[in-house]
Amino acid sequence: MRLQKKPSSLHSEQRSHSDDVRVLYQKVVGQLIKMATEKGCAANPNLKVSSE
């Protein structure tokens, strides 16, 4: 006898995976922005950086 996951359980796992990917994406993009800002300021001390 094969057990199959309930559709609601499968949907919940997909949503959880999607949330994990979103969190990872935000962390990676944040690190890229930080690196770019640091390198830009090192190359040009007069560089203005804004969060707007």
Residue pairs with C-beta under 8 A, 6 or more apart in sequence:
5 13
37 49
40 47
40 49
41 47
41 49
